[in-house]
Every structure is written in structure tokens, then in C-alpha cells.
């Protein structure tokens, strides 16, 4: 956590407009920034994660990681997209809507058009995947299938899509283990 903070600048924006103003002034000269967001219980103003991400898309940037700083706040790392950046179907959808509304900056529009020319990073993964047999088998063996099935549809979809994105067998095994552990603990705090 402290290493991340030392590696790049950080800012606090109270509103999505403040965040957008920072991006407008700095999107060409900076490559990375940590946006500090206060948790809801603090009552301190912060743009929502989605609002911050949409502002970033407007300027050709994207969110990468979220790290807890303390009990009151966390930091979202945003980076400028590069020629190797891959988009998700969701971010393409957000950018398409922003383009229709005339809200994309020239840099954002360029990044978006480049993103359209490449396969998305979730290309080929179903929007609502079924539980793979290997995961189902372990969930049943560990008597955790019922608990997994009790998760909300959106949460299960997130977990299953994350599992299906694994490229290596070792990664898939690790992700299955994590999902089974979350189900056994009835833990709904994925990543």
C-alpha cells in the first residue's frame, strides 16, 4: 500500500467535475495518478467509482487497481491508455455513449477508436456464464454449492467471468480455490 503511494502522484477530488477538470488539464502530461476516494460512511464528498471511471474514459484513461488506505478512504489508480491497452465491453459501451453525447475529448476519442480495432479483454466470455463443471464439482464436494448459489446473480456473474478469464491452468485452479473459499465463508467481498 505505501509502495503504491510512493510510485505515483495522488489527488483528492470532491466531485466528478473536479476530477474531470484535473484530467482535462493533465491527461496529456501525466501517465498515472492515484485518486483518493472517501468511503460513504465518512460523509466526505467523493465521486463514485463509476463516475470517476467515466470521466477517465472521456480523456483516454482507465482505472486499474483499488487499494485501501485506511478505514476512511481508498485509492483508485488511473492510467493513460497506451497502444497495447485492451478495452472491456463495458468501457466500450460507456465510451460509445459519451461519444454520442459529444463528451469525449480528442484523446479519449482516439483511444476509443483504437480500442474498437482490437478484441476486448473479455472477448468470448459469456455475459452470463454457467458454473463450469470443475468449479461445480469442488463446490459440491466442499458442501458450498448452496452458499455459492445464494450469492446475488451479479456477484456470481463477476466471479464466474473472473474465473473464465484465467489463461493458465494454475491461475484457474487458484481462482477456483478462492471462489470456493468465498462460498464456504459466505463472503461477499470479492477483491
C-alpha positions as CSV (number, residue, x, y, z in Angstrom):
1,X,0.0,0.0,0.0
2,X,2.7,2.5,0.9
3,X,4.8,1.5,-2.1
4,X,1.9,2.3,-4.4
5,X,1.6,5.8,-3.0
6,X,5.3,6.4,-3.4
7,X,5.2,5.3,-7.1
8,X,2.8,7.9,-8.4
9,X,1.1,11.2,-7.5
10,X,-2.2,11.2,-5.8
11,X,-5.1,13.7,-5.7
12,X,-8.4,14.1,-3.9
13,X,-11.3,15.4,-5.9
14,X,-14.6,16.1,-4.1
15,X,-16.7,15.8,-7.3
16,X,-16.6,14.2,-10.7
17,X,-16.3,17.7,-12.1
18,X,-13.1,18.4,-10.1
19,X,-11.8,15.0,-11.3
20,X,-12.7,15.9,-14.9
21,X,-11.0,19.3,-14.6
22,X,-7.8,17.6,-13.3
23,X,-7.9,15.2,-16.3
24,X,-8.6,18.0,-18.7
25,X,-5.5,19.9,-17.5
26,X,-3.2,16.9,-17.0
27,X,-4.3,14.0,-19.3
28,X,-1.6,14.7,-21.8
29,X,1.4,15.4,-19.5
30,X,0.7,12.7,-16.8
31,X,0.5,8.9,-17.3
32,X,-0.7,7.8,-13.9
33,X,-2.5,9.2,-10.9
34,X,-4.0,7.9,-7.7
35,X,-7.5,9.2,-7.0
36,X,-8.3,9.2,-3.3
37,X,-12.0,8.3,-2.6
38,X,-13.6,8.5,0.8
39,X,-15.9,5.7,1.9
40,X,-19.6,6.6,2.2
41,X,-19.7,6.3,6.0
42,X,-17.3,9.2,6.4
43,X,-19.8,11.7,4.8
44,X,-16.9,13.3,2.9
45,X,-17.6,14.0,-0.7
46,X,-16.1,11.9,-3.5
47,X,-17.2,10.9,-6.9
48,X,-18.5,7.3,-7.2
49,X,-16.1,4.8,-8.7
50,X,-18.3,4.7,-11.8
51,X,-18.4,8.5,-12.1
52,X,-14.6,8.6,-11.8
53,X,-14.1,5.9,-14.4
54,X,-16.5,7.6,-16.9
55,X,-14.6,10.9,-16.5
56,X,-11.3,9.0,-17.1
57,X,-12.7,7.3,-20.3
58,X,-13.5,10.8,-21.7
59,X,-9.8,11.5,-21.7
60,X,-8.4,8.1,-22.8
61,X,-7.6,6.9,-19.3
62,X,-8.8,3.9,-17.3
63,X,-8.9,2.6,-13.7
64,X,-6.5,-0.2,-12.9
65,X,-6.3,-1.0,-9.2
66,X,-8.1,-0.1,-6.0
67,X,-6.2,-0.2,-2.7
68,X,-7.5,0.5,0.9
69,X,-5.6,3.4,2.5
70,X,-7.3,3.2,5.9
71,X,-10.8,2.9,7.5
72,X,-12.0,6.1,5.8
73,X,-10.5,6.0,2.3
74,X,-9.0,4.1,-0.6
75,X,-7.1,5.0,-3.7
76,X,-8.0,4.1,-7.3
77,X,-5.1,4.1,-9.7
78,X,-5.9,5.5,-13.1
79,X,-3.5,5.3,-16.1
80,X,-3.4,6.8,-19.6
81,X,-4.3,4.1,-22.1
82,X,-1.5,3.1,-24.5
83,X,-1.3,1.3,-27.8
84,X,-1.5,-2.1,-26.1
85,X,-4.5,-1.2,-23.9
86,X,-7.4,-3.6,-24.2
87,X,-10.9,-2.5,-23.5
88,X,-13.8,-4.3,-21.9
89,X,-17.2,-4.5,-23.4
90,X,-18.4,-2.2,-20.6
91,X,-15.9,0.5,-21.2
92,X,-16.6,0.4,-24.9
93,X,-20.3,0.9,-24.1
94,X,-19.5,3.8,-21.8
95,X,-17.3,5.4,-24.5
96,X,-19.9,4.9,-27.2
97,X,-22.5,6.7,-25.1
98,X,-20.0,9.5,-24.3
99,X,-19.3,9.9,-28.0
100,X,-23.0,10.1,-28.8
101,X,-23.3,12.8,-26.1
102,X,-20.3,14.7,-27.6
103,X,-18.4,14.4,-24.3
104,X,-15.3,12.7,-25.5
105,X,-12.0,14.7,-25.7
106,X,-9.9,14.2,-28.8
107,X,-7.5,12.0,-26.8
108,X,-10.4,10.0,-25.4
109,X,-11.9,9.6,-28.9
110,X,-8.6,8.5,-30.3
111,X,-8.1,5.9,-27.6
112,X,-11.7,4.7,-28.1
113,X,-11.3,4.2,-31.8
114,X,-8.1,2.3,-31.2
115,X,-9.9,0.2,-28.7
116,X,-12.6,-0.7,-31.2
117,X,-9.9,-2.1,-33.6
118,X,-8.8,-4.7,-31.1
119,X,-10.6,-7.6,-29.4
120,X,-11.8,-6.7,-25.9
121,X,-10.2,-8.4,-22.9
122,X,-13.5,-10.2,-22.2
123,X,-13.9,-11.3,-25.8
124,X,-15.5,-14.7,-26.0
125,X,-16.6,-14.8,-22.3
126,X,-20.4,-15.0,-22.0
127,X,-22.2,-12.2,-20.3
128,X,-24.0,-14.7,-18.0
129,X,-21.8,-17.8,-17.8
130,X,-22.8,-21.1,-16.4
131,X,-20.9,-22.6,-13.5
132,X,-18.1,-24.6,-15.0
133,X,-18.1,-28.4,-14.2
134,X,-14.7,-28.3,-12.4
135,X,-16.0,-25.5,-10.1
136,X,-19.3,-27.2,-9.6
137,X,-17.6,-30.4,-8.6
138,X,-15.5,-28.8,-5.9
139,X,-18.3,-26.7,-4.6
140,X,-20.4,-29.8,-4.2
141,X,-17.5,-31.8,-2.6
142,X,-16.9,-28.9,-0.1
143,X,-20.7,-28.6,0.5
144,X,-20.5,-25.0,-0.6
145,X,-22.8,-25.1,-3.7
146,X,-25.8,-23.9,-1.8
147,X,-23.9,-21.0,-0.4
148,X,-22.5,-20.1,-3.8
149,X,-26.0,-20.2,-5.3
150,X,-27.2,-17.9,-2.6
151,X,-24.9,-15.1,-3.9
152,X,-26.6,-12.4,-5.9
153,X,-26.8,-13.0,-9.7
154,X,-24.4,-10.1,-10.3
155,X,-21.9,-11.3,-7.8
156,X,-21.9,-14.8,-9.2
157,X,-21.5,-13.4,-12.7
158,X,-18.5,-11.3,-11.6
159,X,-16.9,-14.4,-10.0
160,X,-17.6,-16.7,-13.0
161,X,-16.4,-14.2,-15.6
162,X,-13.2,-13.7,-13.5
163,X,-12.7,-17.4,-13.4
164,X,-13.2,-17.7,-17.2
165,X,-10.6,-15.0,-17.8
166,X,-7.9,-17.2,-16.4
167,X,-5.5,-18.2,-19.1
168,X,-3.2,-20.7,-17.3
169,X,-4.4,-23.9,-15.6
170,X,-2.6,-22.8,-12.4
171,X,-4.4,-19.5,-12.4
172,X,-7.8,-21.2,-13.0
173,X,-7.1,-23.5,-10.0
174,X,-6.2,-20.6,-7.8
175,X,-9.3,-18.8,-8.8
176,X,-11.5,-21.9,-8.2
177,X,-9.9,-22.2,-4.7
178,X,-10.7,-18.5,-4.0
179,X,-14.3,-18.8,-5.2
180,X,-14.9,-22.0,-3.1
181,X,-13.4,-20.3,-0.1
182,X,-15.6,-17.2,-0.6
183,X,-18.6,-19.5,-0.8
184,X,-17.7,-21.5,2.3
185,X,-17.3,-18.3,4.3
186,X,-20.4,-16.8,2.6
187,X,-18.0,-13.8,1.9
188,X,-19.4,-11.3,-0.5
189,X,-16.3,-9.1,-0.5
190,X,-14.6,-10.2,-3.7
191,X,-11.3,-8.4,-4.3
